[in-house]
Amino acid sequence: MHENVLLPIDLQHEASWSKALPQARRLAGDSGTVHLLGIVPDIGSSMVATFLPKGFEVKALEEMKAALDNFADAEFPAGGKVAVHVGHGHVSETILKVAADVNADIIVMASHRPDELRSILISSHANSVVRHSPVTVMIVR
């Protein structure tokens, strides 16, 4: 079993956790901790940010934390070891940073079926994490 299992999820897309969550629980066993990670992507442009309401990113981070807390309460039985983390920035970079911060033994993430043309033109988040992670990454489909 693993002591720290990182599970990055997107609560708006059930496919990001429906199959990966049971695997993460199994890998953590009775003694490990599943670290749920939700990420608020960085806006990336100060020009775009000027069109958003003041405090938009702070509010988005607070809402993500509340939603992840609710998800953890619903999906983990009493006594289940779960920790909730909210990241902000580029998705794959944030996953790798949080993995290091929580001393993850393994990262479990969902991935859609690859599309050859898109995989050549655009690197998926899962692909980037797999290529750069110093720990094992389990991709669940």
N, C-alpha and C positions, 0 to 999 in steps of 0.2 A: 504494500500500500504506500501511498505518497502522503507526505506531511502537509504540503501546500500545493493545491491544485488551482490554477488560475483559469477562470471561465469568462472570457469576454462575451458579452451578449448585447443585442439590440432589442429592447423590449417591444419595439414597434414591429419587429419581424420574428414571429414565432419560430421560423426555420433556423434562426440563429441559436436557439437554445433547446428546442423540443427533443432533439436526439442527443445533443451534446450534454445536457444537464444530467441525464441518467448515467452517462459514462463518467462524468466528473465525480458524481456521488460514489460510484463504484470504485474509482481509483483512490478516492480519499478514505474509503472504508469507514470504520467506526472511530478511528483516532485522528484522521487528517482533517484539514479545513479546506472547504471550497471557497475560493475568493472570487466573488462575482464582480465583474468590472463593466461599468457602463461608461461610454465615452461621448462627451460633447465635442464634436469636431470644432477646430479653430475656424473662425470666419475667414481668415487668411488675407483679408484685404481691408485696409483702413477705409477705403472708399465705400465698400459695402457696409461696413460697420456704421457709417454716418447715417444710413437709411434705417437702421434698427433703433428701437426704443432704448433709452438710457437704462443701463443695468441689464440688458438682454442676456448676456452670457452668464452673469451671476444668477439670474433667475433660472436660466436653463440648467445650471449646475445644481441648484437647490431642488428643482423639480425632478431631475434625474436621480438624486439621492433619495428623495421620498418614494419615487416609483420603484427603485431597487430595493428599498427597505420593505415595501409592501410585497414585492415579488418574493423576497427571501422569507418573509413570514408565511406566505401562502405555500411555497414549494419545499420548505425544510421543516420537518416535524420538530416539536420541542426537543431540545437537546442536540439537534443537528448542528454541527460546527460549520458556520458560514460567516463570512466577513464581506461587507459591502464596500466597494471602492468606486469613486467617480474620477475619471480622468478627463483632461481637456487638451486637445491638440490633434496632431496627425494620428490616425488610428493605429497603424502598425507600430509607430515609434512609442506611442503611449502604452500599448500592450507590453512591449519589451521593457519599458521603464518600470511599469508596475510589477512585472514578473520579477525583476531584480529587487525592487523594494520589498516585496513580500517573501523573497527567497523561494520562489516557486520551483517545485521539482519537475512540474510538467504543465504545459499549457494545452487546454482542450478547447477547440473551436470548431464551429460548423463552417462548411463551405458548400457553395452551390456547384453543380456539375460544370466542369470547365468548358468553355467555348474556345476552340483553338484560335480563332482570329482575335478575340478579345484578350486571350492570355498572352498573345504576342505583342499586342499594342498597349495593353494596360495591365500592370501587375496588380493582382488582387491583394487585399490585406493579408489573407491567409498565406499566400505565396511569399510575401515580404517577411512575415513573422517566421515562417519555416526557414527561409534562407539566412536570417540574421539571429535567430534565437540560440543562446548557449545551452538551453535545456531542451528536452524532448518536447515535440509538439504533436498532439494527436488531432488529426483532421477527421471530423465525423460528417458523413453524408447520409 
